[in-house]
Amino acid sequence: MARPENRSEARPLSLTLPIETFNYLVLLASHGQFGRTENEVATHLLVREANAMMERGIHDRRIPAPPDE
């Protein structure tokens, strides 16, 4: 599953989704695809897509990490 290698690198994120999208995440989770919960599935898909976009060079430069809080 696509996740930060070091959990201390992770940052919380809250999302609001259309009900159809949320229900699809629940369906994927119920089949054990990409995670056991809808949050794990959403995290996996979001990280996978963001990493793929960075690898394809969608942007001209790397996005710098936010400063430590």
Secondary structure, DSSP 8 states (H G I E B T S, - for coil): ----SSGGG---------HHHHHHHHHHHHTTSS-SSHHHHHHHHHHHHHHHHHHTT-SSS--------
